[in-house]
Amino acid sequence: MSMKLYVGNLPHQMTEEELNILFSEAGHVASAKIINDRQTGQPRGFGFVEMETKLEGQKAISMINGRSVDGRPLAVNEAKPQQKGSFGGGGRGGYR
């Protein structure tokens, strides 16, 4: 059973490959994704890493949470499940 982790406070120049390498210290990385802003395409400073097992996920949290990367302490914890039907944003704009 895999474990999905939220990774916050990422340096904006960090790549998904670098994120993958960082988390591979704790075990097998199934995926690493940095979230970009839809309008600007710039990194938003957070991402998600999926570790292949829950044990590797917990090891990654204990090894990497609080670690300083380019002067920024990373925040790593278990990702909360995505809400069904939640696509962000709110109103329907100006339709009448």
N, C-alpha and C positions, 0 to 999 in steps of 0.2 A: 504494500500500500504506500503510495507516494505521499509526500507532504509539500504543500505549497507555502512559500514564505513571502512575506512582504518585506521589501528592503527600501528604507527611506534615507533621506539626506545624502543621496548619491552625488558625487562631483559631476557637473554637467558634461565634462569631457570624457567620462567613462563610457566604454563601449560594452555591448552585450557580450562580446568575446572575453573582455577583461572581467566582467561580472561572473561569467562561467568559470574562468580560471580561478578566481578568488574563492568561489564556493566549492570548487572541486577539491580543495584542501580538506573538506569535511566528508567527502564521499562522491557518489555518482550524481551528476547534475542531469536531470531529464530535460530541462529547458531553462533559459534565462532570457527575460524580456524587460527592456527599459521602456517606460511609457513616455510618449512624445505628445506635445500639445497639438491638437488638431489644426488650429489656425496657423501657428508659426513653424511647426515641425521640430521645434526645439525640445530637448529632454526636459521633463517636468521634475526631475530630481528624485524619482522613485521608480521601482520596478518590482518584478516578481521572479522568484527562482523556485523551480520545482525540483526537490530532491527525490531520488528513487525510493527511499524508504523513510518511514517516520523517524527511525533511529538516526539516520544521516541528517534529517531535518533538524532534530533536536541538537545534534552535535554542531551543526552549522550555526544555530542560534547561539550556543554557548561560546563558540570560537570567534564569531565575527561580530555579534552585537556589541556596539560600543567601540569597535576597532576604528582607528583613525585612518582614513584614506584621503590623501591630498588635503590634510588638515580638517577633514569633516568626520565627526564620529557617526558611523553607520548605525541605523536603527533596524534591527532584524527581529521579526516575530512571525508567528504563524498567521497566514493570511486568513481573513474572515471569508466565509463563503459569499459569493456574489448573490445579491438579492434578485429573486426572479422578477422579470419584468422591469427592472430598474436600469434604465439606459442613460441616467444622468439628465441634467437639464430639467426644465420644469414645464412652463406653459406651452400653449400651442401657437404662440405668435399672434398675428393679427387677423386670423380667419374669423369671419362672422357669418 
